[in-house]
């Protein structure tokens, strides 16, 4: 009677801190199929600043309309929007932690969302454009958004909050992978 086989080693594609200890010889950051990568924690600041600006605009417009027309429901609507926005700001850190991407052999996986989760796989051979954009707050923090455009209009993916150097390296890498995959079509 033979002894039972030992269970396979833990998957090395699990990110550290999720599902067990990190492997001793973790793959280099540039290796394909290396696990989920989260966006920069500084991206929380970009999201909060955008939300605060939105709250300020709603407050100012609501205040001006209320002072002109003196309708109570204008103040109630503006107050409700501001309250919902402030609650949303409290969830920004968790929402940013939910954003991640992963490079695999044939595609890039992207995920985001807490309550409504979105997971998208973008095949390298289908990428038509890889673009980097930076708003003023993101630029001040050294962050960038990487946008991937494919032939299908609904499948565009934006990976926000990447450090600029990482975004540029990832853009160059994705363009090279897209060229090699398209050549095989």
Secondary structure as UniProt FT lines:
FT   TURN            12..13
FT   TURN            16..17
FT   TURN            24..25
FT   TURN            29..30
FT   STRAND          37..38
FT   TURN            41..42
FT   HELIX           43..69
FT   HELIX           72..90
FT   HELIX           92..97
FT   STRAND          100..103
FT   STRAND          107..112
FT   STRAND          118..123
FT   HELIX           124..126
FT   STRAND          127..133
FT   HELIX           136..141
FT   STRAND          143..150
FT   HELIX           153..155
FT   STRAND          157..163
FT   HELIX           164..183
//
